[in-house]
Amino acid sequence: MATLISTPPRRAPGGVDARVAAVGDMLLRHRTAIARLQWVLVAVYAVLIIVPVLLPLPAQADHVWNNMTLFAQFVFWGIWWPFVLVSMVLVGRVWCGFMCPEGTLTEVASRHGLKRAIPRWVRWGGWPFVAFALTTIYGQMVSVYQYPGPVLLILGGSTAAAIVAGLMWGDNKRVWCRFLCPVNGVFRVLAKLAPLHFAVDTEQWNAYRLPPGGKFQPVHCAPLVPIRTMTSNSNCHMCANCSGFRGGAVRLALRSPNHDIVNVAGLKAKPWETVLIVFGLLGIAVGAFLWSASPWLVRAKIASAGFLVEHGLQGLLQVTLPWWILTDYPAQNDVLTLLDGVLLLGFIFVFALVNGAIVSASLAAAAFVSGWSVKRFHHFAQSLIPLAGAGVFLGLSALTVTLLAQDGFHMGWIAELRVAMLGGSALWALWLGWRIAGLYAPDVLRRLLALAALVPACASTLGAWYLLFWVW
Ligand code: SF4
């Protein structure tokens, strides 16, 4: 039986490892240039969320290349978001450390703010799930992918909250990013798959002594990572400020993309991460992509409308709400009535509960055959991160595909790409499950049973994507 270890195997110095570590040091030396890049991105971000609100909505004949609103929509939802998610898996949270406008603004605000201690409620572990769920659902209610007003409301509102958090708490820190950002939880789990991380050699750290006459230079870690004990790169923004710290005890390094999930994630149960993966990424997020294409929703609407008419409540069928609560663009022929809104919410909740229940049962069965413990249940949940990440990427990139296809680009290859991504991520999830089972199950039979137990979790999620991309 394999053992649960928390540090990646040491590599011999020199070669690729030395070159990777040198990249970390190089990033540290170029902090000024990176800070300039951050401000350029803040400016681009501000233009993209503010200017479209001041312009008329695009006409039928407008395109991404001749209409600012469509261009901003394409950049935000078609390129920016999907590829930020991909970057998490490839290089960890480099986006957060080097490019995120909210990170830049909240850190600067905290340098000049009240510098208060972080209240307990801010540190509550449920925020990553709650904030992600609320923004995902609200985004669907107001059609954030389609209209500039909701974009300003949601992204601009989040940025304003990040600045306020910076002005309130911490000193030169990113309290917002660490505890409250709505995508922090998603980034945290996806970054576990990255083959790059800042590795900490604890022995070297402890053995380090300042050279005679040397002056201790503390590290500025904006997202408040306890660097000495850092075993996962979930919270690390890859800013490189600690590169080479304490005589090289901290280094940018390569590792297996499976390491964090197999060898670190089981050390401590993280129930809120499980909730985020099972009911957030595999539940609410999938439901949010599915509802608008679902014929079940159409049938539910017809049945509900019939019921209301039968009971003399047909007036309710005409009730609409302001655009900042529920989509309301009569000129675009795009209005959600109160009934639509209730059905939309119902669909997302029911999907999240049903798929979440199937996935939870799978995880419980895998943990049971491996020798039940709550910790093992949460550890198996981590194996589903590749599938969860691939789904969110494909859901977001569906808009990219639609926009490109509308503008005449050939997208015939997309089905093969989707099959490869969904199939590959499900196999990766099962491989992680197999490796995790190997830590706990004493024999191959139990390990195989644990693997088989995870199949329904993958199958139900793949089934949902199959309905969206190939049936509906
Ligand atoms: S641990 Fe902190 S200082 Fe080091 S790279 Fe990560 S975010 Fe930067």
Boltz pocket constraint, residues with backbone or C-beta under 6 A from the ligand:
constraints:
  - pocket:
      binder: B
      contacts: [[A, 198], [A, 219], [A, 220], [A, 221], [A, 222], [A, 223], [A, 224], [A, 225], [A, 227], [A, 230], [A, 235], [A, 236], [A, 237], [A, 238], [A, 239], [A, 240], [A, 241], [A, 242], [A, 243]]
      max_distance: 6.0
